Amino acid sequence: MNRFALVLTCVLLGGVAGGLVGRPLLQGQAPPAPPALPVIPKELSSYRDIVKKVLPAVVSIESRTKVARTRQPRRAQPFDDQQLPPELRRFFEGMPRVQPRDQEDDEDDSGPGRVGFGSGFIVDPKGVILTNFHVVDGADQVEVQLLDGRKFVSKDIKTDPKSDLAIVRIQPKGTLPFLELGDSDAMEIGDRVLAVGAPFGLTGTVTHGIISAKGRSLRMNLYEDFLQTDAPINPGNSGGPLVNLEGQVIAINSAIKSRSGGFQGVGMAIASNLAKNIMGQLLKDGVVRRGYLGVQIRDIQDSELAGRLGVQDTHGVLVMRTFDKAPGAKAGLKDGDVIVSLAGKPVKDSRELQTVVAGLPLGKPVEVGIVRDGKPKTLSVTIEEQPQQFGTVREQAPQAPEREPEATKVEKIGVHVTDLTAEQAERLGYREELHGALITKVDNDSLAAEGGLRRGMVITGVDRQPVTSAKQLRERVQAASVERGVLLQLHTPEGGTNFVLLKTSR
């Protein structure tokens, strides 16, 4: 490189470097102003205005019963619900069932006992409070405390266990601060929210987070629509509001997913749009009246199975069981039907069907569209009022069958079956008129095992052809193609019919 090229290169590099670190100032020239810092919106830098609006309307609720109790130890007694999975916790679990005191409890043992503690919020200035059912479950009366220290005792409690919601009325002097129920459907994943309540009895606690997911179902309640949030919530938050940045309640804090018993980033809150309908009926009638179809259903999640049933995609729900004398049975619905529409509305899944049925007018006929044996069909059904105990009583599982000595082995799918007798049907809880092949054994690593078949199930059909005996099952399976897939219709000891597609992966 010659001297001229070297000088030119140095000049160019110096110019670039000078551009990066700033141009040299001329004599007497004032230095430039420093760059302006970005302006942080107030709603992101502080939630103080929202909190000032929300906090006065949030209450703590202590539930009590008149039933005499024996003296309890001072340690916390956890809420026990055997129907919930171990990692699922409602928020007053771990809260003391007895009022904690620094000194000995001087209450008489025959006096009222504490059965729960949680939160709630005022939705009407005249004194209407919305909370969770499990906060007031079993209570004869509740004590409601406001943020300003005022206390009210109320026996006016209306509940809906099927949605885990309840209202409490108090009688204040004058009007109270209240919160408005917002539109939970308008919330999107990532929206900021605040959770307010009394975790571990610490009233007036506020935490923040975002909406993590929508439309969650935990199978805790018969009717569910949960918003998932990462706003920290713990025992005592139950029944408290989850609010948006406008101070509107978009959900009611109700449960957490946790392996430790404490918050681990997954909180569940009942969507406000579900709560609006429930609250309105409780205020008007004191009870919630819902429509009733009287069928046991399940979603169709496998597209190939849906195709074999004559359904497009996976839309529609499979009728596993029709209950005697229920509206569905009266309309002619049968086990194995696929419901694809109701009252002119397409049915995507079981939750959607459940919601539509619950909201239909009672005593008025509507059309239900089904697919039966691969062919579309329309029936007329008259929706009736749902029985009070519907969905709240669990049937006891029947005894498992004893292994039958003379069984027919269907090697192609790996099951051992025998003819279903009247005695076996009675013992297993099947209907007397049911006929088919009773499974007595399922081979390990077989197609049947992969498909979830088990002892006690009864196979009643193969590729939409009826099966009434073990011999007939073996013949139909042998004639079928496992490469294409064998569609089995079967009944379970728990009740209802189901379809399973057994297919080789080769």
Secondary structure, DSSP 8 states (H G I E B T S, - for coil): --HHHHHHHHHHHHHHHHHHH-----TT-------------HHHH--HHHHHHHGGGEEEEEEEE-S------SS------TTS-TTEEETTTTS-SS---SS---S-TTS-EEEEEEEEEEEETTTEEEEEHHHHTT-SEEEEE-TTS-EEEE--EEEETTTTEEEEE---SS------B--GGG--TT-EEEEEE-GGG-TTEEEEEEEEEEEE--SSSSS--EEEE-S---TT-TT-EEE-TTS-EEEEEEEEE-SSSS--S-EEEEEHHHHHHHHHHHHHHSS---EE--EEEEE---HHHHHHTT-STT-SEEEEEE-TTSHHHHHT--TT-EEEEETTEE--SHHHHHHHHHHS-TT-EEEEEEEETTEEEEEEEE-EE--TTTTTS-----------SS-EEETTTTEEEEE--HHHHHHHT--TT--SEEEEEE-TTSHHHHTT--TT-EEEEETTEE--SHHHHHHHHHHS-TTT-EEEEEE-TTS-EEEEEE----
